[in-house]
Amino acid sequence: MDAKFLTKKPLGPAVLSGRGLLALVSSGVLLASLYLDGGADRLGATNSLTLPLVGAWLVTAIAGLAVLPVLRALKTGQFIREEGPQAHLKKAGTPTMGGIFFIPVGVLVASALTNFSPSVMAVGAMTLAYGFIGWLDDWQVLRRKSNKGISPRMKLALQIGFAVVFCGWVMATQPAELTRLALPLGLSLPLGMLFWPLAGFVLVAESNATNLTDGLDGLLGGTAAIALLGLGALVAPTHPELMVFCGAMSGACLGFLVHNSNPARVFMGDTGSLAVGGALAAVGILSGNLFGLLIVTLLFFAETLSVIIQVSYYKATKGPDGKGKRFFRMAPLHHHFELSGWSELQVVGVFYAVTASLVALTLLAA
């Protein structure tokens, strides 16, 4: 048994250039931002999605022009795991650790536009903290000249440690009503103290989910930009300062895509992927929108679930020779589609569309 039901190729043209896909997702996010803000007259409003999005987008795109030569000079070329898709071996040597220029831009733009709001400073600090974990991992990969960074145990310990600090701050400074889990149609579920272990789990799980999703040129950058825009619109009525943060981070992801669309000239590395997950989770926790966060980022968790299924199925079917069967051709899920005959651009385009559909569904049900 395997996931043959997931191998049908998507409809439409077989080839869409990386630049074409970049233009499509960028224009789509910008138009959606303007629509959610209520029109182009809100472009210059600080309490909007569009101004932080456009500002961070432009600054990040320009920053990339300055940082990329430095990354090349430092020989930060990516090491590609040999057991991955063979088509990816040609990407070896592409500079990684790109998160060091787009993550700080998003945080700084949001902080400046909200006059350094305590909530934005808190989620920004959480974003940078998880980015620091990713940087440690990326640095060890480069230092050892292999695709193995810090140990999984150390990475998890650091993720949990920062999650405890963040949840402790939220518990001490935010109203008790925050522990109610917001549901669609205006419903909510009181969780009480159970909210805090759930919040810590979400931080760790979300950052690992975005980390697993970052496997194709432009995949996480585009899906994260869409998800952050959707989350920003979701929290706007009750937490406008967090809306600005989401807009800035979405724009930073789009600015990074200028350099990361297929063929990528830089990868975000764990520095970027862990930080993106931390940003999404921190906003979801502080705004009390964990259920909305789940739906908006359901694609990321599908990627995680595919890895869990793959490992579990392999162990459950292991025979006397010590070898088991694989449910998917390869996990995470985007590699399964690649090995089923989809082009890299087709996978990325379909995943963009799925994320946009999830965002639309979430906002309609809110």
HELIX and SHEET records of a PDB file:
HELIX    1   1 LYS A    4  LEU A    6  5                                   3    
HELIX    2   2 GLY A   18  ASP A   37  1                                  20    
HELIX    3   3 ALA A   40  ARG A   42  5                                   3    
HELIX    4   4 THR A   50  ALA A   73  1                                  24    
HELIX    5   5 GLN A   86  LYS A   91  5                                   6    
HELIX    6   6 GLY A   99  LEU A  113  1                                  15    
HELIX    7   7 PRO A  118  ARG A  144  1                                  27    
HELIX    8   8 PRO A  152  THR A  173  1                                  22    
HELIX    9   9 ALA A  176  THR A  179  5                                   4    
HELIX   10  10 PRO A  184  GLY A  186  5                                   3    
HELIX   11  11 GLY A  192  LEU A  194  5                                   3    
HELIX   12  12 PHE A  195  THR A  213  1                                  19    
HELIX   13  13 LEU A  219  VAL A  235  1                                  17    
HELIX   14  14 PRO A  240  ASN A  260  1                                  21    
HELIX   15  15 GLY A  269  SER A  287  1                                  19    
HELIX   16  16 LEU A  290  VAL A  296  1                                   7    
HELIX   17  17 LEU A  298  ALA A  316  1                                  19    
HELIX   18  18 LEU A  333  LEU A  339  1                                   7    
HELIX   19  19 GLU A  344  ALA A  365  1                                  22    
SHEET    1   A 2 ARG A 180  ALA A 182  0                                        
SHEET    2   A 2 SER A 188  PRO A 190 -1                                        
END                                                                             
